[in-house]
């Protein structure tokens, strides 16, 4: 993890993962996915969890050489003030019929595990051939529900991070790097 400091907003402490490191890791993940799914007959369905995964999913999907379909789902497990609700709610379902397909869930961050656990079980119940996960950031200190990660971008400490799709009250989502928020914010 790098600590280079581009000009940061007042509420950001430091850059945890810079742009170059992210690009290199996303390419490595795409290579692994291409290899794993090179022999499947039907397209792999990528299901991005909105909103946080959209940048990771875009970069990853552009690097895939295997046939694939891009779809999205919206789930809520946080309240409007960033507090945990303890429940997972489906806000928007996929458009694709997942039955009979290999599915790769694209998630921005694995925190408690509640969201991914919910999605894995829901997608398996739909008759998928397989359900795997690609998680950009993993925060092991926060895991409550065990979830298997097939493709992990980075492991990070238990700090609030923004950038590359992740936000704080809709701020900093489009930063090209991952930055740590100042805890007092």
Secondary structure by P-SEA (a helix, b strand, c coil): ccccccccccccccccccaaaaaaaaaaaaaaaaaaacccccbbbbbbccccaaaaaaaaaaaccccccccbbbbbcccccccccccccccccccccccccbbbbbbcccccaaaaaaaaaaaaaacccbbbbbbcccccccccbbbbbcccccccccccccccccccccccccccbbbbccccc
